Amino acid sequence: MARPLRDAWIAKVDPDDYEQHMAAIGQAQANAEHVAAFAALCEPPPGARILIAGAGTGQMFDFIAPSVFDRVRPVFSDINPRFLSRLRMRFPEAACVADDLEQPSLRGPFHAVCAVLVLEHVDSRRAIATLCGFRPRHVFLVIQQNPPGLSSAVTPSRVLPGTMQVFAETHPGLLDPAAVSDYIGAAGYRLAHQAPRPVEDGKTMLGLFFSLL
């Protein structure tokens, strides 16, 4: 079965175009702040494994201090090996794994898991089931919320750079925070904290922090 979004992220999107777009709309910066807050909220013991799923090129980590990960062993995953090659340039000693949240090869345990703007691009229920299947103590998700009247994850009036133009026709889907909370709650987690961070075009990056009951 054709999966246009999945195929686009695997084979069509150039890392430079992706980073140019994310920087222009301020999402890399906002999501970096989310990840820094996540690292503090999950209170990992020294040496704990933390999964950052769908980490992409690691661009957002340019906006936070590398010391955020000093006490832990981060594992970065993404479906696009070229993105991970870029990430390794930022974190030469990091554990980077090409992995698909819908059909994972990764194995736990992880003290906490994090997925930033990933669920909009995949089968969200399968991805959440994968993350919860690691049975972490904490799950942190960042999803996009739009202003009224804008139903697409991509702003129609914004010019997308280069290969990112694939998303002018293949639109990521938006998610209902309540539905996400209900689904992850059924896996045994409670919503402990949420934080909105506004970005360009009137959009909001909504951070949802869940803890195991």
Summary of the structure (lengths in Angstrom):
residues: 213
radius of gyration: 16.0
end to end distance: 36.8
largest distance: 46.2
contacts: 678
relative contact order: 0.18
helix: 40%
strand: 22%
